[in-house]
Amino acid sequence: MASAQVPPAGIVELDFKLGSVCLLFSSTLFCGFALLWLLRGTGKCGLYSESRYRALDLLGCWAAGVFLASSLLNMVPNHVAGMTETFSNLGVTLRFPVPEFILAMGFLLVLVIEQVVLAHREQSSIHMAEKQALLVGSSVQPHDQCHPQYSHQYSRTVHSRSEAPRGKCFGGDAEVSSLSTVRVFVLVFSLSLCSVFEGLAVGLQEAGVKGLDLSLSLLFRKGLTALCLAIKLTQDQLRRVAVTTCLLLFSATCPLGAVLGIGLRQTHTAPQYQLACSTLQGLAAGSFLYVTAMEVLPYALSSGGQRITKVTLLLTGFTAVTVLLLCLN
């Protein structure tokens, strides 16, 4: 009777990693689309019920706590540790806080991009106003606006818009909408880039107990982050196509990084390559920190009412990530 052939250890390890990649992609995708399935049937503009809007607003506070903890407790420490290890392998002694400087550059990069976009929009608005002032019928509009009845209706409209929930579309300020859109896509890009490097670490890790713990930790954290990302994208009233594309991109980046790590494990990884990866990871972490501080947190806490509940949910999200990092790392 022929003895059963035992597959080589390398093939078993490869099958395990490919299975982990598939599980990581499917679970992240499921967590991201779970909220969209619950909210199916609602439109882009003004079709949210009041109770559903309030629930989404509270979930946004919880998501803000998750993003804050992910930035301060996961992304920033990983970048600092990776950069320090890279310079140590290169035999370089740092006398300047290079990891923190790269984080600051990522933080300021988004700030500069936002200001350039706003400056371009303001310049376009000035040119449009000058062009409208040269039109023959342009003098009618200011005359109508000075009418007492028009002024009364205009003040009532502005007052009603200021009191309306942010989640509903009332044709608000275009500059604020453009700024929020830039920050949302920076959020998706920075999360995706950091996710690639986290997947890269899984691909480079040897199979075993430590590799299994790293995969489980990443599995839970990516699912939690995908859910919070779906909450944020839904709050910003993006089209379903845009939300679906962002979630698919985020779900695919970590498995892509793991596949790259599996391929790179067969070759010698140069310290210069590690330095480039650590730099990109730091820029992404700084960008994510900026968006969290300037977009996610202010958006979650700006509306009035239920202040204590919102702060409690924010701390709950922060605690959830903290416990996850303590248990699985």
N, C-alpha and C positions, 0 to 999 in steps of 0.2 A: 504494500500500500504506500503510495507516494506521500511524503510528508508535505504538510502545508507550507507554502512559501511565505515568509515574513517580509513585508515591504520594507525597504530601507527607511532609516530614521528621517532622512531628509525629505522623502515623499510624504511621510506622516506629518511632519512639521509643516510642509507646504499646504497639505490638505486642511490642517487645523487653521492656518492663517487665512486661507481663502474662505473657509467657512465663517471665520470671525468677521471678515470683510463683508460678506453677504449679509450676515446677521446685523452688523453695524449699520449698513445702508438701509435695510428694510425697517429696523426699529426706529431709526431717526426719521425716516420718511413717514412712518405711521404716527409718531408723536407730533410731527409738524402738521400733518393733515387732519388730525383728530379734531382740532378746533374748527377747521373749515367745514368738516362734515356736520358738526353741531350747529354751525351758523348757516348752513346751506338754505337757500331760499330768500336770504336777505340781499338787498341790492347795494349798489355802491353809494347812493346818495339819499340819506334821509329816511330809509326804510327800517331802521333799527327801532324796536320798541323801547320804551323808557326803561323798563326793568332789565332788558337785555343790555342796553347801553350802560346802566349802572354796574351790572355784573362784569362787563368787559372792562370798565374803568377800574374796578377793584382788582381784577386779574392783572391789569397793567401795573398796579403797585407791587403785586407779588413778583411779577416778571422783572420789575426794576431792581428789586432786592437780589434776584438771581443774577442779573447782569452785573450788578455792583460787586457781589462776592466773586463771580467768575473773573472779573477784571483784577481785583485787588489780591485775591487769594490763589489764583491759578495762573492767569496769563502773565502778570508782571513777575511773580517769583520764578516761573519757568524760564522766562527770558533772561532774568538776571543770573540764574544758576547756569543756564546754557552758555551765556556769553562768558562768564567767569571760567567755566571749564574749557571753553575754546581757547581763550588766551593762555590758560595754564598749559594746554597741549602745545601751543606755539612757543612756550617759554618766555612769555611777555608778562612783566609785572606792571600792573596798572597803578598809576599815580593820579589818574583823573577818572571820575565816575563815568566811564564810557557807556555801560548798560543804561544808566539813568538818562544820559544825554540822548541816546537813541530813542528812548521812550518819549522824552520831551520833543524830539524832532517829529515823531509820529503824531503827537498831540498838536503841535503847531502846524503841521502840514495840513490837517483838516481845517484849522482856523483860517489859514491863508486861502485855501480853495474856496471856502464859504464866502470870504470877503471879496474875492475876485468875481465870483458868480453874482453877488449882490451889487458890486460896482458896475458890472456889465448890464444888469437889469435896470439900475438907476439911470445909467447913461442912455439906454434905449428908451426909457420913459421920458427923459428930457427931450430927446429928439422927436418923439411922438407928440409931446405936448406942443413943441415949437411948430411942428407940421400942422397940427390941428388949429393952432392960432392963426395960420395964414389962410385957412379956408373961409369961404364967404359966409357960410351959416354958422360959424363958430361963435359969433357974438350973441346968438339966441340963447345958448345954454346958460351962460352966466346970468343973463337977465331972468331966465326962468328960475334959476336957483335962488335968486334974491327975493322971489315971491314969498310972502309969509306962509301961504298954504303949503308950498313946496318945502320950505324950511321945516315946518312942523312935521310933515310926513317923513322927511329925511332924518330928523332927530329921533323919531319913533322907530324908524328902521334900524338905525345904528344902535339904539338902546336894546331893541329886540335881538339883534345879532350878538351883542356883547353878553347877553344873558343866556344865549342858546348853548346847548352842549357842544363841545368841540367835535364830538364824533359825527355830527350831522353837517351836511354840506349846505352852506348858505352863501357861497361865492365870496369868501373872505379875502384877506389881503394876499395878493399873488406872491409878494416877496416872502412872506412867512411860509406859504405853501412850498415855494421853491426851496427855501432853506431847509425845511423839514424833509423834503424829498432827497436833497443832497445828503443829509445826515443819515437817513434810512439806508440809502445804498452804500454809504461808507460803513455803516453798521454791518450790513450783510457781507461786504467785501472783507472787512477786518476779521469777522467771525470765521469766514470761509478760509482765509489765509492761515489763521491760527489753527484751524481744524486740520489743514493739510499737514502742518508740522507735528501735531499731536498724532495723526495717523502715521506719519513717518517714523515716530518713536516706536509705535507698535510693530511696524514692519521690520525695524532694525533689532527689536528685542528677540532674544532666543525663546523658543517654546519652553514652557515650564510653569511652575507655580507663580513666579514673578510676572511672566508674560501673560498668564491668565488673569491675574489681579489687575494688571494694567488694562487689559481688554475689557474687563467688567467695569472698571472705573470709567473708562471712556464711553462705554455703552450707556451707562446711566446718565453721565454728564451731557452727552450729545443729545439724548432724548429729552432731557430737561431743557436744554438750551433751545432745541428745535421748537418745543411747545411755547416757550417764552418769545421766540422770534415770530411765531405765527400770531401770538397775541399782539405784538407790537405792529406787525404789518397790517393786521386787521384794524387796529385802532387808527392808523394813518389813512384808512379808506383807499388803499391802492386797489387797482383792478385785480380781478381774480387771476388773470393771466400773469400779471407781475408778481403776485403773491406766490403762485404755483412755481414760477421760474426761480424765485429766490429760495424757496424751500427745497426745490430739486437741486439747485446749486450747492446749498449748504449740506444737504444729505450726501452728495456725491464727493465732497472735498476730502473728508476724513478717510473713506475707503480708497480714494485716489492716492492719498499720502501713504497709506499702508502698502498699497501695491508698489509704489515707488521705493518704499523702504525695503520691501522684499527683494526688489531688483538690485538696489544699492548694496545690500548686505553681501552680495557675491563679489563685490569689488571693494577696493580700498578707498575709504572716504578721506579725502584730503582735508587738512585743517582749514584751508582757504574756503572750501565748500561749506564747512561747518560755520565759519565766520559769516559767510553770506546768508546762510539760513537763519542764524541768530539775529543778524541785522534786520532782515525782513520780518522776523517774528516780533522784534522789538517795535518796529514801525507799526505793525498791525495792532499790537497791544496798546501802544500810545493812542492810536486812532480810536480804538474801541473805548478806551478810558475817556477820551474827549466826548464821544457820542453819548456814553452813559451819563457823564456829568452834565452835559449841555442840552441833551435832547430827551433821554429816557426819564431821568429823575424829575426835571422840571415839568415834563408832560404829565407824569403820573401824579404829581402833587399840586398842580396849579389850580385845578377846579376846587370850588368850595364844597363844604359838607363832608361829614364822615372822616374828619382829619385823624382821629385816634385809630379808627379802623384801618385807614390807609397806611399809617405808620406801622401798625401791627402787622399788616400783610407784607409790607416791605421787609420788616425784620424777620418775618417767617421765611420769606424767600432767601434772604441772606443766610439764615440758620440752616435751611435745607442744603444749600451748597456746602456750607461749613461741615455739617455732619457727614455729607457724602465724601468730602475730601479726607476727613478723619478716618472714616471706616474703610475706604477702599484704596487709600494710598499707603 
